[in-house]
Amino acid sequence: MERTPYGFLLVAAGGFLGAVARHAVDLGAGEAVAAATAAAGGGAPTGAGTLVANVAGSFALGLLLTRASSDRVRLFVGTGALSSFTTYSTFVADAVALGTPAGAWYVAASYATGFAAAALGFAVGGRDGR
């Protein structure tokens, strides 16, 4: 990897863009799920935005690993943008907030869909993961 000021700038710029995009996805998905559950008479569940961001980011990372044209692209998109777009800490906080039964289902669904999305990204990118 590139250990120059330019490399750090690529990671920082990508990180900024990924964090802003994740916040937008979290707000949009949260509002959509809250509206749907309110219409059905339920409360707003935790974790919808995080799940959407993590699954989309897993797909994008799988695709990036097969299609990145340079280390600089990997730094900007992978290490910068996608690492701040996806989140493990919020995923864990969401699982705890949901409580034991729902949180366990949330963890299982997150891992299953995340791995499936990454595999799909590899497949779309032309790499079978071997």
N, C-alpha and C positions, 0 to 999 in steps of 0.2 A: 504494500500500500504506500501511497504517497505521503511522506512525512514532511511536508513543506507548508509554509503559511497558506499557499493556495489550496492544498488538500484540506486543511482545517477550515478554510473559508467555504469550500464546497460542502463539507459536512454541516457547518453552521447554517448555511443558506438552505440546504435541503431540510435540515431539522426544523427551521422556522416554517417552511412551507408545509411540511408534514404535520406539524402540530396544529397549525391553523386549519388545515383540511380535516384533521381528526375532530377538532372542536365543531366544525360545521356539520360533519357527519353525525356526531353525537347529538347535537341539537336537533337536526332534521329527523333522525331515526327516533329519538326520544319523543318528539312531538307527534310523529305519525303513530307510534305505538300507544302513546297516552290517549290520543284521540280515538283510536280503535278500541282500546280497553274501556274508556269512559262511555263510549256508545254502547258497549256490552254490559255496562254496570260494574266494572271492576276498577281497581286502582292501577296507577301507572307502574309497570314493572321496572326494575333496575336492570341495566346491562344491555339493552337493545342496541344502543349506539356503539358501545364497546365491541359487541359481537359483530356488528356489521363492519366496523373498521378493521378488526382483527382478521376476519375472513377475507375481506377485499385486499388487505395488505399481504396476507399469506399467498393469495393468488398472484398478486403483483410481484412479490419476491421470487416465487417459482418461475414466473415469466422472465424476470430480470436476470436470474442466474443463467438462463439459457440464451438470452439475447443481448446482454450488455456488450457494448463494443469496446469498452476500455475500463481501466481501473478508475478513472475519474468519473465515469458514469456510475459505476458501482458505489463510489464514495458519495456522490451527490444523491442518487436515488435510493440505494440500499441502506447505507450507513446513516445518511442524513434523513431523507424524507420518509422512507418506510419504517425506520426504527422509531421515529417520533409519531408516525401515523398509527402504528400498532402500539398496544400497551399491555404489559403483563400486570403491572401494579394495580391499575384500575379494574382489570379483569378479576383479580383476587378480591379487591374491595367490593365489587359488585356481587361476587359469589357469597361472600360473608354477609352482606346486607340482605340477600335473598333468604338466608336461613339454611338450615341443614338439608332438608329434602329438595327444595327448589334450587339451592346453590349447587348441590351435587349434580342435578340434571343440567344446570347451566355450564358447569365445568366439563361434563361429558360432551355436551353439544358443542361447546367451544372447541375442544380438542378435535373432535370428529370432523367438524366442518372446516376447521383450520387446516388439518392435514389433507383433507380432500381438496380444498382450494389450492393448496401448494402443489399437490400432485397434478391437478388440472392445469395449473400454470406451467409446470414442467412439460406436460403433454402438449399444450397449445404451443409452447416454445420449441417443441421438437426434441425433447429429451425425456427418456422414460425413467429416470431416477437411478439407473444402474451405474 
